[in-house]
């Protein structure tokens, strides 16, 4: 019997896959646990429609990330750190601080998306931010002496 999986099933397949299973397994386990539906013409049409909707939703999210990238490319954030002799700094600028500074500018970015180690030296630094798995923007962070 051909079925469409509604959820991932270990050792069987992933969500939205059409697979062939025995009739008893489908009736006694997959259907009762709401893990699958029978693959008839109506359910196949629903599956295709759901896949198309999901694809357009993902493309929309990616396009939003590309638009945000164009807005963020010219951002320069400025921070101050205390420093001692020979330019040695006391402390560092963390991804949390960068995220909070971006939040004040109106860009809600999760600190885990900021791909940088803590910045502990004076000067200009390039920091990469992952807006989407395929979209990465680079901003400039300037650290001045306090």
N, C-alpha and C positions, 0 to 999 in steps of 0.2 A: 504494500500500500504506500502511495506517495503522500507525504505530509510536509507541511511548512512549519518550521520551528518558530515558536513565539519567543523563546528564550534560549540562551546557550545551554546545551545539555552536554555534560562531560562524556567524552568518548563517543559522541554521536555527531555533533555539529554545532554551528553558531546560529544565532538569531537570523531569521529570514532566509535560511537555506532550505531548499527543497531536497528531501532525501527519501530514500526507499527503506521502509522498515516492515517487519512482519505485522500482520493484522492484529494478532493478540497483543503484541507490545504496544502498538498504537492505541488500541481500545482500552487496555487495562492499565497502562501507565501514562503515556503521553497525553491522551485526551483528559483523563481524570485529574492529572496534575496541572492542567492548562498549560502544557509545554508545547503543544502543537495543535494544528487544525488540518483537516483533510485537504489535499491539494486538488480542488476542483476549479472550474473556470472562474467562478466568482472570487474565490480566495486568491487565485493567481492575479486577477485584475487588481484586487485590493493591495496585494503585495507590490505589484509594479507601481501603483499610485503612491504607496507609502515610500518606496525607494526613490521615486521622483521628487516627492516633497522633501525628503531628507537630503537629497543631493542639492536641491535649490536652497535649502536652509543653510547647508554647509558652505555653499558658494557665497551666500549673502554674508555670512560671518567672516569669510576670508576677504570679501570686498570691503567690509567695514574696517578690518585690520589694515588693509592697504591704504584706505582713506586716512586712517589715524596715523599711519606711518608718514604720509606726506605732510601732515600737520606737525608732527613731532621732530622731523629731521633737523630743524634748525634750532632746537632748544639747547640753551646753555644754562646749566645750574651752577650756582656759586655757593661755596661753603667756606667757612673759616675754621682753622685749627691752630691751636697754640703750638709754637715750635721753639726749640732751644737753639743752641749753638749748632752751626754747620747744617741748618735746615732740618734737623731731626724733629719729627712731629710727636706730639703727645696725643694719642688716640688715633681714630680713623673714621672715615665716613662709610657707614654700612648701607646695605641695600634697603634696609628699613627707612633710613633717613632720605635716601634718594626717592623711594616710593612716596614718602610723606610730602616731599617737596613737589613731586609731580602731581600729587593729589591737590595741593594748594593751587596749582596752575590749571586744575580742572581735568586732569588725566587720571582716571582711576586705574592704576596698574598694581597688580599683586607683586609683592616683593620677591616672590619665588620666580617671577618671570624676568627679573633683572639678572643678567648673566655677568656677574662681576664679583671679585673678591673684595673685601674691605679696602678702600683706598686710603693709604697712609702716607703718601708723599705729596709735597706741594707741587702745583702746576696744573696742566691740562691733562685730562684723562678721557679716553673714549670708552663709553659703556654701552654694551649691547642689551637690548630689551626684546624679548620674544613676545610679539603680539599675537602670533598664530604660529602653528608648527612650520609654516612656509614663509612667514613674514617676520623679519627681524629688523629693527631700527637701531641706529647708532646715535646716541646723544653725547654731548660734551659736558663734562663735569670739571669745573675749575675749583681748585683748592687754594685759597689765599692764606697768608700768615695773619693770625689774629693780633 
